[in-house]
Amino acid sequence: MTPVDPQAELLVSDRPALATLERKIAGLARRGKPHDRLQAKREALLERSSVTVAARRARLPALAIPEELPIAE
């Protein structure tokens, strides 16, 4: 089984913003400064993005290949 990329569950358009937030959080953490607000913003963006991807996947039509076609085997 192939490993699942956690970013595959996120919108591509949200990835740069998440990367920026993660860099800022890491920088603040290294300096011992509070980063709770940024962490909450990151978590909210992760949640919103993953919910959007899940909703889009749920709306995808089911593939139905007729058995008489040779590719159905």
Stockholm file with secondary structure:
# STOCKHOLM 1.0

chainA/1-73         MTPVDPQAELLVSDRPALATLERKIAGLARRGKPHDRLQAKREALLERSSVTVAARRARLPALAIPEELPIAE
#=GR chainA/1-73 SS CCCCCGGGGSCGGGHHHHHHHHHHHHHHHHTTCCCHHHHHHHHHHHHHHHHHHHHHHHTSCCCCCCTTSGGGC
#=GC SS_cons        CCCCCGGGGSCGGGHHHHHHHHHHHHHHHHTTCCCHHHHHHHHHHHHHHHHHHHHHHHTSCCCCCCTTSGGGC
//
